[in-house]
Amino acid sequence: IEYVGNRVIELDKDTKIFVLGKIILIREKEKLFPSLACGENFLSKFPSIKVDVGAIPHICRGAKIMRPGIVTFEKNFNLNDIVCIKENTYNKFIAIGEALMNKEDAEKREKGPVLDNLHYIGDKYWILLKNARII
């Protein structure tokens, strides 16, 4: 991210983007989560999972992150935690999710949703930040 400065982008009464130097946070109603634009150094501080290549198109259209597509649970997480989603081939961040259960329960599942998809490559936040030349 080349832009370094602080500002608030208000999209509507329930949605704001906070640009705090190189850290970009999104608030939707009561949920606060990092933007993918924060970069690997910041996002790697959060719990993460890796998904297989077949899950990527679904995730990048806003689908929940489902158990069969998860190949690795990298760090522990609890219900409602922010969890970063990486693709398995190049280890790149593709989405930000909110845990629907803890890691232990998710690992035991064979199918079903594990994370809500809050933000992903190509969504309205990604496009807005790209057009604003923040990413």
Buried (B, 14 or more C-beta within 10 A) or exposed (E): BEBEEEEEBEBEEEBBBBBEEBBBBBBBEEBEBBBBBBBEEBBBEBBBBBBBEEBBEBBBEEBBBBBBBBBEBBBEBEEEBBBBBBBBEEEEBBBBBBBBBBBEEBEEBEEEBBBBBBBBBBBEBBEBBEEBEBB
